[in-house]
Each structure stands twice: as structure tokens, then as C-alpha cells.
Amino acid sequence: MKKIGLVEDHPTVALSPRVNVLLEQIQARIAGIPAVKSVSAGVHAPLSQSTLGGLAVNFTIEGRRADGTGRQISSAAWFPVSARYFRTLGIPLIRGREFGAQDAAGTLPVVLINQTIARRFWPGDNAIGKRVRIDLVNEPIREIVGVVGDVRHDRYEREAKPEMYLPYAQLPLVSEDPWVDSRLSMTFVVRSELESLPLVPSLRAAVAEVDHNLPIFNIKTLDAYVAEQLWQAHQTMILLAVFSAIAVVLAATGVYGIIAYAVRQRTYEIGIRMALGASRKNVLQMLLALGLALVAAGVVIGAAGAVALTRFLRSLLWGVTPADTLTYAAAIVTVIVVAMVAWYLPARRALEIELTVALRCE
């Protein structure tokens, strides 16, 4: 089974022609490891938070306004990456091509965009061949050569954001803006048939062959990396699940106790009905129908309250909406089953009482 590993490396200088050559040499050494199937690099790994990659920059679209609101400037996050980045990570290429060896310094400036930008600015049209200018220092106008799938680069993102990818070989200098960190973090992505740990010595040796002063750390599989980034959210969900289970048990116990008490209070009525000729089946159906009516009223009130409170849950949910139909259906079925059991058992117990004893109950 193929595995993807992440290797974080921190050169102590910003992007320059020398650093481009250095990164290419490191990739070539890693690619030469027998177990490695593909290798690439990016400044900003998915689900991580970086001081450089991922920050929004303004851009303009050549020949027309960026949107229909009259503004000429829009913004998107930008990410310097190397060739085979999307193939290595398994990010789908929707249209066009990825970066390759032809996208070097001095060649035609190119850029890739994600689906969100393509849908927003070119709905129903092909964005390939269009040109944009990104608001960076000494930045030329760039041609769009590909559209890739949306990626969550921030662990707290709920919806995909506009993103652009630039070949880092075409970024010989870094802007002097104050938000740029002089220590550029580069994450190498390695696709291999082995787990990450057996590859660690080979990866360290490959980097040391290029420059033994470069630190290398945080080597792990992509699954482990994603689990680490989402650890806090997972712990929160587990805690909420535990409290929810306790709440369900307490609610079921409360419903059972209240309904059992209500049925016991009607023991005298049950005795009278049976004395007048009502069968046990008819009495049981009467009690269950009454219980179902009460449950239906409770379900309607509870569902309305849950829908009204959904806006407070949006920040805690991934991949589902607060008004998820399956979740509501499961909750309603659970409440109905618990309530019916709570009605049925006390009702059966009341019907098993001798008629003379039931008539003396008050």
C-alpha cells in the first residue's frame, strides 16, 4: 500500500536562485531512494498554518473586472509548490496540467487555481489560458495552466477558499513585506510503498548529501499528520459524545420514571374499564396511543428547538450541516423507542394486577 510522508525542512534563507537549486537537489536525492515513488515540496502543508503560504494576496484578472460588483481587485491564498505536488498528494487535477520542469525561472510565468476560483470567476467557462496579476513585489502577469481540486489548508476551515499555486522556481525573490518570515519553511511530500519510519535514515542521508547543516524533522505519514492536526477537534467530539450518551441515559431514565408514575396513577381507571368489559388488549392499545400522542408532541417541540439552536453548532461540525436529516431521524427514532418501552412495561405491569386490587387503588 502506498504511503505519503511529510518531511519538514527549514532553510535559514528566503527563496533565491541558490535556494531553488538547493531544493531541486534535495528532491533529486530523495527521488533516488528505491522505495520512493514520487516526491515534491510545498511551503504550506495541508491543514497546517504557515506565516508565508496561505496568506491572502490581491489579484486582478486581465481584460475584465474580477467580479460583478464593480471591484477590480479580489484576493486569494497563494502557495509556492514544486512539480508533481498534486500528483504526490493525490489532489485531483480537474483541467489543464500540473507544474513541470518547463516552469523554471525565466520561462512563461504560470499559476494554478483551485475549483473555488474557477467557479467564482469563470462559471461555465474555461479558465485555462486566462491571465491574472498577483499583487506581489516584482510579480509578472501569470497565465492559468490548470485547475485543481479544493484543499483545506487551515484546520479550522469549514468551506474551501480561493487558492492559487505558484511554481517556487519562478519566485527568485521574496517580497519585503513585513509579514514575510525570513525563515522559509519547506515541507517535502514523499509517496512511498513503505511506512515513514523505515525511510527516516534514508531521508536524512539524502538531505545531508546536499547540505548537512539543514535541519530535518517531523517525519510522519500523512494519516498521522492529519490525525495530529485534528487531535483537538477529535477530543472535543469524543467529549461531546460522552456527554451526549450520558444525557440520553438520563433522559431515558426520566421519561421512563415519569411515564411509569403516570400509568400507575391510572391503575384505578384501568380497573374500572376492565370491570366494564374492556379487554387487556384494548386497554394496552389505549395507553400506548396516549403515550404516542405525548411523544409526538415532545418530538415536534424538541425538533423545533434543535433547529432554532443549529447556528450555535456550526463551528463544531465538519462535513455535515446542523440540520442533518440522518441525525434528526436517528434522534427521533431513539426518543420514540425509549418512550414506547417506558409506556409498555408499566402498562403490562398494571394489567397484570388483580381486578379487585386495581379497583381498590386510589
C-alpha positions as CSV (number, residue, x, y, z in Angstrom):
1,M,0.0,0.0,0.0
2,K,1.4,3.4,-0.9
3,K,2.1,5.8,1.9
4,I,2.6,9.5,1.9
5,G,5.2,11.0,4.3
6,L,5.8,14.6,5.3
7,V,9.3,15.9,5.9
8,E,9.6,19.5,7.2
9,D,12.9,21.3,6.4
10,H,13.8,24.8,7.4
11,P,16.4,26.6,5.3
12,T,17.5,29.7,7.1
13,V,17.3,31.9,3.9
14,A,14.5,33.2,1.8
15,L,13.7,32.0,-1.7
16,S,16.5,32.8,-4.1
17,P,18.1,31.2,-7.2
18,R,20.5,29.4,-4.8
19,V,17.7,28.1,-2.7
20,N,15.8,26.9,-5.8
21,V,18.8,24.8,-6.8
22,L,19.2,23.5,-3.3
23,L,15.6,22.4,-3.1
24,E,15.9,20.7,-6.5
25,Q,19.0,18.8,-5.4
26,I,17.2,17.6,-2.2
27,Q,14.2,16.4,-4.3
28,A,16.5,14.6,-6.7
29,R,18.3,12.8,-3.8
30,I,15.0,11.8,-2.2
31,A,13.6,10.6,-5.5
32,G,16.7,8.4,-5.9
33,I,15.7,6.3,-2.8
34,P,14.5,2.9,-4.2
35,A,11.3,2.9,-2.1
36,V,10.2,6.4,-3.1
37,K,7.6,6.6,-5.9
38,S,7.2,10.4,-6.0
39,V,8.5,13.4,-4.2
40,S,7.5,17.1,-4.2
41,A,7.7,20.1,-1.9
42,G,5.5,23.0,-0.8
43,V,5.8,25.9,1.6
44,H,2.5,25.3,3.3
45,A,1.3,21.7,4.1
46,P,-2.4,20.9,4.1
47,L,-4.2,21.5,7.4
48,S,-1.2,23.4,8.8
49,Q,-0.7,27.0,9.5
50,S,2.2,28.9,8.0
51,T,3.4,32.5,8.2
52,L,4.0,32.6,4.4
53,G,1.9,30.3,2.4
54,G,-1.8,30.6,2.8
55,L,-1.9,34.4,3.4
56,A,-4.3,36.1,1.1
57,V,-2.9,38.4,-1.6
58,N,-4.8,40.6,-4.0
59,F,-5.0,39.8,-7.7
60,T,-6.6,41.2,-10.8
61,I,-7.9,39.4,-13.9
62,E,-6.6,40.7,-17.3
63,G,-9.2,42.2,-19.5
64,R,-12.1,42.4,-17.1
65,R,-13.2,43.1,-13.6
66,A,-12.6,40.3,-11.0
67,D,-16.3,40.1,-10.2
68,G,-19.6,41.6,-10.9
69,T,-19.7,44.0,-8.0
70,G,-17.7,46.8,-9.6
71,R,-14.5,45.9,-7.8
72,Q,-11.4,45.3,-9.8
73,I,-9.4,43.6,-7.1
74,S,-10.1,40.2,-5.4
75,S,-8.0,38.1,-3.1
76,A,-6.9,34.5,-2.7
77,A,-4.4,32.5,-0.7
78,W,-1.1,31.6,-2.6
79,F,1.2,28.6,-2.2
80,P,4.6,28.1,-3.8
81,V,5.0,24.4,-4.7
82,S,7.2,22.3,-6.9
83,A,6.4,19.9,-9.8
84,R,4.4,16.7,-9.0
85,Y,3.0,18.3,-5.9
86,F,-0.6,17.5,-6.7
87,R,0.1,14.0,-8.0
88,T,2.1,13.1,-4.9
89,L,-0.6,14.3,-2.5
90,G,-3.4,12.8,-4.6
91,I,-5.1,16.2,-5.2
92,P,-7.2,15.8,-8.4
93,L,-6.3,17.8,-11.5
94,I,-9.6,19.0,-12.8
95,R,-8.4,20.7,-16.0
96,G,-5.2,21.6,-17.7
97,R,-1.8,20.5,-16.5
98,E,0.4,20.5,-13.4
99,F,3.7,22.3,-13.0
100,G,6.7,20.6,-14.6
101,A,10.4,21.1,-15.5
102,Q,9.4,23.6,-18.1
103,D,8.1,26.0,-15.4
104,A,11.6,27.2,-14.4
105,A,12.9,30.7,-13.7
106,G,12.9,32.8,-16.9
107,T,10.1,30.9,-18.6
108,L,6.5,31.9,-19.1
109,P,5.0,32.8,-15.6
110,V,2.2,30.4,-14.8
111,V,-0.2,29.7,-12.0
112,L,-2.7,27.0,-11.0
113,I,-6.1,27.8,-9.4
114,N,-8.5,25.8,-7.3
115,Q,-12.1,24.9,-8.2
116,T,-13.5,27.7,-6.0
117,I,-11.7,30.4,-8.0
118,A,-12.7,28.8,-11.3
119,R,-16.4,28.6,-10.3
120,R,-16.5,32.1,-8.8
121,F,-14.8,34.0,-11.7
122,W,-15.3,31.7,-14.7
123,P,-18.7,30.0,-14.1
124,G,-19.5,27.8,-17.1
125,D,-16.3,28.9,-18.8
126,N,-12.8,27.5,-19.2
127,A,-10.2,29.4,-17.0
128,I,-7.2,27.8,-18.8
129,G,-5.3,30.4,-20.8
130,K,-6.7,33.3,-18.8
131,R,-4.2,35.6,-17.2
132,V,-4.0,37.2,-13.7
133,R,-1.7,39.5,-11.9
134,I,-0.9,38.8,-8.3
135,D,-0.1,41.7,-6.0
136,L,3.5,40.8,-5.0
137,V,6.7,42.7,-5.4
138,N,8.2,42.3,-8.9
139,E,5.4,39.9,-9.8
140,P,4.7,39.5,-13.6
141,I,1.3,38.7,-15.0
142,R,0.7,34.9,-15.0
143,E,-1.2,32.5,-17.2
144,I,-3.5,29.9,-15.7
145,V,-2.4,26.5,-16.9
146,G,-4.5,24.2,-14.6
147,V,-7.4,23.9,-12.2
148,V,-7.1,21.6,-9.2
149,G,-9.4,20.3,-6.5
150,D,-10.1,22.3,-3.4
151,V,-7.8,21.6,-0.4
152,R,-8.3,22.6,3.3
153,H,-5.0,24.3,4.2
154,D,-6.4,25.6,7.5
155,R,-7.6,23.1,10.1
156,Y,-10.4,25.5,11.1
157,E,-11.7,26.0,7.5
158,R,-15.4,25.0,7.1
159,E,-15.6,25.9,3.4
160,A,-13.0,25.9,0.6
161,K,-11.4,29.3,0.0
162,P,-9.9,30.8,-3.2
163,E,-6.4,29.5,-3.6
164,M,-3.6,29.9,-6.2
165,Y,-0.4,27.8,-6.6
166,L,2.8,29.2,-8.0
167,P,5.9,27.2,-9.0
168,Y,8.6,28.2,-6.5
169,A,11.2,28.1,-9.2
170,Q,9.6,31.2,-10.6
171,L,9.9,33.1,-7.3
172,P,13.6,34.1,-7.2
173,L,12.9,36.8,-4.6
174,V,10.6,37.0,-1.6
175,S,8.6,40.2,-1.1
176,E,10.0,42.6,1.6
177,D,6.5,42.9,3.2
178,P,6.7,42.8,7.0
179,W,4.6,39.7,7.3
180,V,7.1,37.5,5.4
181,D,9.3,35.4,7.8
182,S,13.0,35.3,6.9
183,R,13.0,31.6,7.8
184,L,11.1,29.9,4.9
185,S,9.6,26.5,5.9
186,M,9.6,23.9,3.2
187,T,7.7,20.7,3.5
188,F,8.7,17.7,1.3
189,V,6.0,15.3,0.4
190,V,7.1,11.7,-0.3
191,R,4.9,8.9,-1.7
192,S,6.3,5.5,-0.9
193,E,5.4,1.9,-0.6
194,L,6.9,1.8,3.0
195,E,5.9,3.4,6.2
196,S,7.7,6.7,7.1
197,L,9.9,5.3,9.9
198,P,11.9,2.9,7.8
199,L,12.6,5.7,5.4
200,V,13.9,8.2,8.0
201,P,17.6,7.3,7.8
202,S,17.5,7.4,4.0
203,L,15.7,10.7,4.0
204,R,18.1,12.3,6.5
205,A,21.1,10.9,4.4
206,A,19.6,12.4,1.2
207,V,19.3,15.9,2.8
208,A,22.8,15.6,4.4
209,E,24.3,14.8,1.0
210,V,23.1,18.2,-0.2
211,D,23.8,20.3,3.0
212,H,24.5,18.6,6.3
213,N,23.6,21.9,8.1
214,L,19.9,21.8,7.1
215,P,17.7,20.6,10.0
216,I,15.1,17.9,9.1
217,F,12.3,16.9,11.5
218,N,8.7,16.0,11.8
219,I,8.8,12.9,9.5
220,K,5.5,11.1,9.6
221,T,2.8,9.5,7.4
222,L,0.1,11.8,6.0
223,D,-2.6,9.9,8.1
224,A,-0.6,10.5,11.3
225,Y,-0.1,14.2,10.3
226,V,-3.8,14.7,9.6
227,A,-4.7,13.0,12.9
228,E,-2.3,15.2,14.8
229,Q,-3.7,18.4,13.2
230,L,-7.3,17.3,14.0
231,W,-6.5,15.9,17.5
232,Q,-8.1,18.8,19.4
233,A,-11.3,18.6,17.3
234,H,-11.4,14.8,17.8
235,Q,-11.0,15.1,21.5
236,T,-13.8,17.7,21.6
237,M,-16.1,15.4,19.6
238,I,-15.3,12.5,21.9
239,L,-16.1,14.6,25.0
240,L,-19.4,15.8,23.4
241,A,-20.3,12.2,22.5
242,V,-19.7,11.0,26.1
243,F,-21.8,13.8,27.5
244,S,-24.5,13.1,24.8
245,A,-24.6,9.4,25.8
246,I,-25.0,10.4,29.5
247,A,-27.7,12.8,28.5
248,V,-29.6,10.1,26.6
249,V,-29.4,7.7,29.5
250,L,-30.6,10.4,31.9
251,A,-33.4,11.4,29.6
252,A,-34.5,7.8,29.0
253,T,-34.5,7.2,32.8
254,G,-36.5,10.3,33.4
255,V,-39.0,9.5,30.7
256,Y,-39.4,6.0,32.0
257,G,-39.9,7.2,35.5
258,I,-42.5,9.8,34.7
259,I,-44.5,7.6,32.4
260,A,-44.4,4.7,34.8
261,Y,-45.8,7.0,37.5
262,A,-48.5,8.3,35.1
263,V,-49.6,4.8,34.3
264,R,-49.6,3.8,38.0
265,Q,-51.8,6.8,38.7
266,R,-54.3,5.4,36.2
267,T,-54.5,1.9,37.7
268,Y,-57.9,2.7,39.2
269,E,-59.2,3.8,35.8
270,I,-57.8,0.6,34.3
271,G,-59.6,-1.5,36.8
272,I,-62.9,0.3,36.1
273,R,-62.5,-0.2,32.3
274,M,-61.7,-3.9,32.7
275,A,-64.7,-4.3,35.1
276,L,-66.9,-2.8,32.5
277,G,-65.7,-5.4,29.9
278,A,-62.7,-3.8,28.3
279,S,-60.1,-6.4,27.2
280,R,-56.5,-6.2,28.2
281,K,-55.5,-5.7,24.6
282,N,-57.9,-2.7,24.3
283,V,-56.6,-1.1,27.5
284,L,-53.0,-1.6,26.4
285,Q,-53.7,0.0,23.0
286,M,-55.3,2.9,24.7
287,L,-52.3,3.5,26.9
288,L,-49.8,3.2,24.0
289,A,-51.9,5.5,21.8
290,L,-51.9,8.1,24.6
291,G,-48.2,7.7,25.1
292,L,-47.6,8.0,21.3
293,A,-49.5,11.3,21.3
294,L,-47.4,12.7,24.1
295,V,-44.2,11.5,22.4
296,A,-45.2,13.1,19.1
297,A,-45.8,16.4,20.8
298,G,-42.4,16.2,22.5
299,V,-40.7,15.3,19.3
300,V,-42.2,18.3,17.5
301,I,-41.2,20.7,20.3
302,G,-37.7,19.2,20.6
303,A,-37.1,19.3,16.8
304,A,-38.2,22.9,16.6
305,G,-35.9,23.8,19.4
306,A,-33.0,21.9,17.9
307,V,-33.4,23.7,14.5
308,A,-33.5,27.0,16.3
309,L,-30.2,26.3,18.0
310,T,-28.4,25.0,15.0
311,R,-26.5,28.3,14.5
312,F,-24.6,27.6,17.7
313,L,-23.3,24.2,16.3
314,R,-21.9,25.3,13.0
315,S,-18.4,26.0,14.5
316,L,-18.3,22.4,15.8
317,L,-19.2,20.5,12.7
318,W,-17.3,19.2,9.7
319,G,-18.8,17.6,6.6
320,V,-22.4,17.8,7.9
321,T,-24.9,20.6,8.3
322,P,-26.5,21.4,11.6
323,A,-29.9,20.3,10.1
324,D,-28.5,16.9,9.0
325,T,-31.6,14.7,8.1
326,L,-30.0,11.4,9.2
327,T,-29.0,12.8,12.6
328,Y,-32.5,14.1,13.3
329,A,-34.1,10.9,12.1
330,A,-31.9,8.8,14.4
331,A,-32.7,11.1,17.4
332,I,-36.4,10.9,16.8
333,V,-36.4,7.1,16.4
334,T,-34.4,6.8,19.6
335,V,-36.9,9.0,21.6
336,I,-39.9,7.1,20.2
337,V,-38.4,3.7,21.1
338,V,-37.5,4.8,24.6
339,A,-40.9,6.3,25.2
340,M,-42.8,3.3,23.9
341,V,-40.8,1.0,26.1
342,A,-41.4,3.3,29.0
343,W,-45.2,3.1,28.3
344,Y,-45.4,-0.6,27.5
345,L,-43.6,-2.0,30.5
346,P,-45.6,-0.2,33.2
347,A,-48.8,-0.7,31.3
348,R,-48.2,-4.5,31.2
349,R,-47.4,-4.4,34.9
350,A,-50.7,-2.6,35.6
351,L,-52.7,-5.0,33.5
352,E,-51.3,-8.0,35.5
353,I,-52.7,-6.6,38.8
354,E,-55.8,-8.5,40.0
355,L,-59.1,-6.6,39.2
356,T,-60.1,-6.3,42.8
357,V,-56.7,-4.8,43.7
358,A,-56.9,-2.4,40.8
359,L,-60.4,-1.2,41.9
360,R,-59.1,-0.5,45.4
361,C,-56.2,1.7,44.1
362,E,-56.8,5.4,44.6
